[in-house]
Amino acid sequence: MIQHELLKKHFGYDSFRPLQEKIINDVLAHKDLMVVMPTGGGKSMCFQLPSLMLDGVTLVISPLIALMKDQVDSLRANGITAGYFNSSQAGTEQQEMLNQLKKGALKLLYVAPESIQLLQHHLQPSDISLIAIDEAHCISTWGHDFRPAYTQLAYLKKSFPQASMIALTATADRATRADIKKQLAISHAQEYVASFDRPNLTLEVRPGNNRLAQVRQFLKKYKDESGIIYCLSRKSCEKLAEKLSSLGFSAAAYHAGLEHRLRESVQEQFIKDELKIVCATIAFGMGIDKSNVRFVIHYNMPKNIEGYYQEIGRAGRDGIDAHALLFHSYADMIQLRNFAGDSGNSEVQIAKLERMKQFAEALTCRRRMLLSYFNEYLENDCGNCDVCLNKPDFFDATLITQKALSAVYRMKENASLNLLIDVLRGAQNATVIESGFQAIKTYGAGREVSWNNWQQYIIQMINQGLLEIAFHEFNHLKLTPQAQAVLFEKQTVQLAVIPKPEELAARNAKAVQDTMPTSINKDLYDGLRKLRMQIATQGNLAPYMVFSDATLKDIASRIPLTIDEFEDITGVGKHKLDTYGESFLKLIEGFKMMREGNFSFRIVVSKPKKKKNTGPKKDTVMETVQMYWNGKTIEEISRIRILKTDTILSHLGKRYLSHKDVNLDAHISKEEIKVIKPQFKTYKKENALKPVFEHFNGQYSYGKLRLAMTLIEASVTI
């Protein structure tokens, strides 16, 4: 077929992605279409390829002025005649484009919605064969990125009646899709909705406490990898980028308020991998075909799930594993609620914000919830989100789920979540009485369940795809096809047990405790406090300004012996590392030698009592070793303990040296030992790994070198 020949010739692909060929055939048959494909799913192909087979010009409406040149250059590089027309061009450039249009030299013309009026009188109805509305969600106030200029596009269908129209977006729920079609006067258009599942994305949500420290720790695991951090405001983008840069990360801010050339420079450096991290407002990333983004962080909670999904979709477009981390807080909710209240259609926007909050606080698989929002059902939990990886307790909730679904059915799907709960609990308020719902069979069927628990259970039912919220119908709950299976086909339902407040508090406390070392060495801790006081006195500082007590306890528990390990300590930033790191490491080394009986542990102020060696006890090394014995990988232990992988390898080496009961074959080979062994004398003489690391030009990590030196010292042959 000619479509396949053009696909190979101009784009280099041997086959189409899912749905592409069906959509292209419908476009060639002059049908109007509504297409929803996730980021990276190949939306552009659906209008770029048929433009080569249609007479006349394909008009592409796009809000991405900054990226039009890149898109057009890419098409030209593929041998396709294309151009763009927008306000960023000089008058001579615009005239040249109009001349090419008049000569019939273009197959595709990209136009900003604000420039349509300027272009229209240069176009005849017969000139345009296809109109592609890219980022079509921008036309709807129910979408996540409304652009007023898009509301002008409704006249295009009348102005170019011979042209078919295709509206394309990466994210639009059912209500938004209906609104887009209505606004564009293509209500009859067939819909194509591709799968929203991106199984290579790990989904994680965390409370927004001490965000910067969490981000810093997270980024250490993605050294030299590309990523995007989305912030709520321009100011926060700049502050975060500045802070990360000061900590040694390759980071820059990107937002609409930056000078044009600076913004373009940041974008270009990011695309070329010269810049690793971009701290940006939500507009960044739209239209950028960068496949190797390994992580997306939401520093603040997004205002709705559509926006969140589109933004995380910019990670892992190459199909390789990527990580989506979302922070949320009460302060974010207040600020976003204020924004929603000031916008048009505020009731819908607030409802969608509440849905975003429910996602952040979910007790069930996040991917199932995300897909159900877009009317896609996932039968099983994904196993690749933080909820699945730390599963709560579940119970058989088939009966109470049937009660809720039956009530929705008997209320003719005309009730909100709150009204449904009132009916289930047999409330006698005015809304229930006036609606006549006290007469239905399921009225009062769930009196034994508290109001708050019903709320949580119904949210879980929504998350599992048994119910959906019709935002365009006063947020009424609707039954899905999956609900029919529960009501009539005896399908069972598992819901998460709602923890009591005191249980939740205990669980959160344990989670924090599990990520921190548990043993505190009192002798070392006392010495650290005295050294801190000395430094504070000399610098005329309050002691906490040097290091907090929490930092000293972390030092006393982990006992870092190198700059790298010390940098992993809670509360140690780059400045404090440079200023105080050497002094504290000397103290720790003295303590270590004292414990080994080779040195008298002294602080200028006093000499602590020498503690008897009582043999092995639970410490930071054993926490690592026990996880390793339980089947955790180095990377998993690193993530759980918030330590570098090098530190984890160091722990395993120490355990092997003392007990020889861990298997290190998977982490260092005989050949590597043989290559590293000649540098053992240098290591012992300098009492440092840095000279060895530099000798090998970074070929081996500090963790591997430390492991090798431990094994060589013990005269172990692997």
Summary of the structure (lengths in Angstrom):
residues: 718
radius of gyration: 30.4
end to end distance: 59.4
largest distance: 94.0
contacts: 2296
relative contact order: 0.06
helix: 51%
strand: 11%
